[in-house]
């Protein structure tokens, strides 16, 4: 089985869980912050919704320069799910087109020309894309909990959803 097929199985599961989480974001709390050092709910939800775009960048480049790289924007809660759906599909299509050889190639992340890290593209996808998204989605669920918004069951029951 090609490696990209294994990645797609995981990607689809994580995107389903991400959508379930984004659907819960309350529009009226878009500017709410859990702590002065934290981003707003809108910032966190937007970051989660647009992170699949980074997957496309990892796949389409061998050297990714953070500074000046355009990224999709979410203006408000009304755009959240549509932007996510668009970015999710672009990322899925990019993963579907990968070969095992491309997944073994070295991928490099740079900031202002300075190399931050280099690793096989497969590792970049798993660590910088998939795990990164799961990390921020976890933060988003804590924002929801603090706002007393029911947290969806993702890998098993949540305190709000006991059954499947």
N, C-alpha and C positions, 0 to 999 in steps of 0.2 A: 504494500500500500504506500503510495506517495505520502511524504511527510505533510504536505499541505492539506491533505484530507483529514489527517489527525488534528491539525491546527484548526481547521474549519469546524470540527465537532465541538471543540472547546470554545471557539469563538462564538458559535451560535448559542451555546448555553449561557455564556457570560453576557452576550448582548440581550438575551431574553430577560435575564435577571436585572440588567441595567435598565431596560425599558420599564420593568415593574417598579423599580425604584424611582425613576424619573417621573412616572405617572402620578406619584404621590406628592410631588413638590407643590406646596400651596402658593398660588400666585400672589396672594395678599401678603405673604411673608418674604417676598423676593429680596428685600433689602435688609432682612434680619441677620444678625451676627451672633453666634454663640459666645463669643469672647472678643475683646478689643483687638487681639492679635490675629483673629481668624478672618477669613474672607466672608462675604455675605453668602446667604443661601443661593442667591442668583448666580454669584460667581462660581460657587462649588458645583451647582447643577449644570451650569454652562460648560465648565471644564470637563465634567464627566460626559456630557453629551457630545463634545467635540473631540475628545481623546481618540476616537477611531481614526480621525484624520492623521494622527501621528503614525499609525500603522501604514497608511499609504506612503507617507514620507520615508519610513524605514525601508519599504519595499522598492520605491522608485529611485532611491539614491544610494550611493555607496558612502558618501560623506554628507552628513546632514548638519548644516549650519543653523543654529538656533536663532541668532540675531537676524532680524529682518525676514524670517520665514513667515509667510502669510498663513493665518489660520482662520477657520470659520468663526463667526461670531453669532451669539444668541442675544438679541436685544432685550427680550422679556420672556416671561413664562409662556406666552402664546406661541412662541417659535420653538420652544424647547424640544418637543417630540418630533417635529418635522425636520429640524436640523439634525437631531440624533439619527433619525431614519435615513436621511441622505448620507451622512458620514458613515454609518454602519454599512450601508450597501456598497459604497465606494471601497471601504476596507475589505469587505467580504470578497468583492470582485478581484481586488488586488491579491489577496491571499490565494484565491482559487487559481490564479494564473502563475503562481510560483512553481519553480522546479526544485528538486532536491539540491541540485548544484547551486542555485541562487541562495538557498537557505544556508549553505556552507560558506558562502563568500563573506569576507570581512566587511563589517559596517562600522562606520566611525561617527561619533557625535562630537561636534565642535561648538564652541562659543567664542565669538570674535576671533576665529581662526585657531584658537587653542584647543587641542584634542582633550576632550573630557574622558572618552572611553572608546575602545575598539573591541569588537567581539563578532563572532559569527552572526549573520542576520537572524538565524533561528533564535539564538539567545536574546538578541535585541527585541525580537517580537514577543518572546515569552516574558522577559524581564521589563523592558521599557514600555511595552504596549499593553499586554494582557495584565500582568501583575500591577502595573501602574494604575490601570483603570479600576481593578478590583480594590486597590488601596483607597482611591478617592471615592469610590462608590460606598465603601465602608464608612468613610468619614461622612458622606451624605446621609447614610442611615442614622448616624448619631445626631445629625442636625434634625432629622425627622423626629427622632425620639425626644429630643429636647423640646420640640414644638408640639409634642403629644399627637403627632401624625402616626397612624398605624404603620409599622415597619413590615414590609412584605417578607414572606418566607422565601429564602433564597437557596440555601443548601440543606435546609431542614426547617422545622417549625420555628417561627419567631414567637415572641411573647404575645403578639397580636394575631397571629395566624397559626393555630395549633394543627389544623388538618391540611391536607393537600387536596 
